[in-house]
Amino acid sequence: MEIQSHRIKDLDDLTLVEQYKKDSNIEYISEVFYRYQTMVLGVSMKLLKNRDEAEDAVMDIYEVVRRDALKYEIKHFKSWLYMVVRNFCYMKLNKDKRVEKKKTEYKHHVQSDFMESSSAFHLSEEQDEKEQQFSHLEECLKALKDVQKLCVSLFYLKEQSYQEIAEETKFELKKVKSYIQNGKRNLKICLESKSGK
C-alpha cells in the first residue's frame, strides 16, 4: 500500500528506506537523503577541500544512494550514508590524483622527447611560457595523422610497448614503429615552426 505524500515526512529513516526498496518510489529515498544533505555537503567539503566540487559530489552521491539502497541491507541509514560519502570522496580524490599523475608524466615524456634537442623549448621559469609551450604541443598533436596520433598517445600516455600497441590497434609491428617515429618527427617540425625557428 502506497503511503500518502503528506505522511512521508513523518516516517523514520529505515521505514523510508524499506518502502523505497518495496516500490522504488524516489520520494522515499529523496526524503531520507534530504534529512542528511547538510552532513553530506559538510563531509564532502572537508575531504575534497573545494566547495564547487563538494556541491557536485552531493548530486553524484544521491545517485549512488538511490542505486545502492536497493542492493544493500541498511540498519542505520545515517552511518551507512556517511560511509558512502567518505568512499565516494576518497575514490574521487584517488582518481583525480591518477589523472594528474598521468598528465604530469605525459608532459614530462613529451617535453623530454620532443623539446630536449631544441633550445627554443627549454622550459622557462615563467609559467606563461610553459603554458604556451604545452598549448603548442596540444595543437601539434591534434594536427598529426590519426594513426600517428593514436600510436604516439598510446606509447606516451598509456606507456604501452610497440607490441601492445600493435595488438590493440591491429597494425603491423613495423607500422607501429614507423607511425611513432614519423609522429615524433612531425611533432618536432610543428613545434619548431610555432617557435619561429
C-alpha positions in Angstrom: 0.0 0.0 0.0 1.4 3.4 -1.0 2.0 5.9 1.7 0.5 9.3 1.1 2.9 12.1 0.4 2.0 14.3 3.4 2.9 11.4 5.7 6.3 10.7 4.2 8.0 13.4 6.3 6.7 11.7 9.5 8.3 8.3 8.8 11.6 7.3 10.3 14.7 6.7 8.2 14.6 2.9 8.0 10.9 2.9 7.1 11.6 5.2 4.2 14.4 3.0 3.0 12.3 -0.2 3.3 9.4 1.5 1.5 11.8 2.6 -1.3 13.0 -1.0 -1.6 9.5 -2.2 -2.0 8.3 0.1 -4.7 11.4 2.1 -5.9 9.5 5.3 -5.4 12.2 8.0 -5.3 10.1 10.2 -2.9 11.1 7.9 -0.1 14.8 7.9 -0.7 14.8 11.6 -1.6 13.2 12.4 1.8 15.7 10.4 3.8 18.6 11.8 1.8 17.4 15.4 2.2 17.5 14.9 6.0 21.2 14.5 5.9 22.1 16.6 2.9 23.9 19.2 5.1 26.1 16.4 6.5 26.8 15.1 3.0 27.9 18.5 1.9 30.0 19.1 5.0 31.9 15.8 4.8 32.4 16.3 1.1 33.8 19.8 1.6 36.1 18.6 4.4 37.5 15.8 2.2 37.5 17.5 -1.2 38.5 20.9 0.1 36.6 22.6 -2.7 33.0 23.9 -2.4 32.1 23.6 -6.1 33.4 20.0 -6.2 31.6 19.2 -2.9 28.3 20.6 -4.3 28.7 18.5 -7.4 29.6 15.5 -5.3 26.3 15.8 -3.4 24.3 15.2 -6.6 26.5 12.2 -7.6 26.3 10.7 -4.1 22.5 11.0 -4.2 22.6 8.9 -7.4 24.8 6.3 -5.6 22.4 6.2 -2.7 19.4 5.7 -5.0 21.2 2.8 -6.6 22.9 1.1 -3.6 20.0 1.5 -1.2 18.2 -1.1 -3.3 21.1 -3.5 -3.1 22.3 -3.4 0.5 20.8 -4.2 3.9 20.8 -0.9 5.8 20.4 -1.0 9.6 21.3 2.6 10.4 20.9 5.0 7.4 23.0 7.9 8.7 26.0 5.7 9.4 25.7 4.0 6.1 25.3 7.3 4.3 28.4 8.7 6.0 30.4 5.7 4.7 29.0 6.1 1.2 30.1 9.8 1.2 33.6 9.0 2.5 34.1 6.2 0.0 32.9 8.4 -2.9 35.2 11.3 -1.9 38.2 9.1 -1.4 37.6 7.4 -4.8 37.3 10.8 -6.5 40.5 12.1 -4.8 42.4 8.9 -5.9 41.0 9.3 -9.5 42.0 12.9 -9.6 45.5 12.1 -8.4 45.8 9.4 -11.0 44.7 11.7 -13.8 47.0 14.5 -12.6 49.9 12.0 -12.3 49.2 10.8 -15.9 49.1 14.4 -17.1 52.4 15.2 -15.4 54.1 12.0 -16.7 52.8 12.7 -20.2 54.1 16.3 -20.1 57.4 15.0 -18.9 57.7 12.4 -21.7 56.7 14.8 -24.4 58.9 17.6 -23.2 61.9 15.2 -22.9 61.4 13.6 -26.3 60.2 16.5 -28.4 61.7 19.6 -26.8 65.0 18.4 -25.4 67.0 19.0 -28.6 65.6 22.4 -29.4 66.8 25.3 -27.4 63.6 27.1 -28.2 61.8 24.7 -26.0 63.9 24.8 -22.9 61.5 25.3 -20.1 61.5 28.8 -18.9 60.8 29.6 -15.3 58.0 31.8 -16.5 54.6 30.0 -16.1 53.1 31.7 -19.1 55.8 30.3 -21.4 55.3 26.8 -20.0 51.6 27.0 -20.7 52.2 28.4 -24.2 54.6 25.5 -25.0 52.1 22.9 -23.8 49.4 24.6 -25.8 51.6 24.4 -28.9 52.2 20.8 -28.2 48.5 20.0 -27.9 47.8 21.8 -31.2 50.6 19.9 -32.9 49.3 16.6 -31.5 45.9 17.4 -33.0 47.5 18.1 -36.4 49.1 14.6 -36.6 47.5 12.0 -38.9 45.1 9.9 -36.9 47.2 6.8 -37.0 50.3 8.7 -35.8 48.3 10.5 -33.1 46.8 7.2 -31.9 50.2 5.4 -31.7 52.1 8.3 -30.1 49.3 8.8 -27.5 49.3 5.0 -26.6 53.1 5.0 -26.4 53.5 8.1 -24.2 50.2 8.5 -22.4 49.4 4.8 -21.7 53.1 3.8 -21.7 52.3 0.8 -24.0 55.1 -1.1 -25.8 55.3 -1.4 -29.6 53.9 -4.9 -29.3 51.0 -3.9 -27.0 50.1 -1.1 -29.4 50.2 -3.5 -32.4 47.9 -5.9 -30.6 45.4 -3.2 -29.6 45.3 -1.4 -32.9 45.8 -4.5 -35.2 48.6 -2.6 -37.0 51.7 -4.5 -38.0 54.6 -4.1 -35.6 56.8 -2.3 -38.1 53.9 0.0 -39.0 53.5 0.9 -35.3 57.3 1.8 -35.1 57.0 3.8 -38.2 53.9 5.7 -37.1 55.6 6.6 -33.8 58.9 7.7 -35.4 57.1 9.8 -38.0 54.7 11.2 -35.4 57.7 12.3 -33.3 59.4 13.9 -36.3 56.3 15.7 -37.4 55.7 17.0 -33.9 59.2 18.3 -33.7 58.8 20.1 -37.0 55.5 21.5 -36.0 56.8 22.7 -32.6 59.8 24.3 -34.2 57.6 26.2 -36.7 55.5 27.5 -33.9 58.6 28.8 -32.1 59.6 30.7 -35.2 62.8 28.7 -35.7 
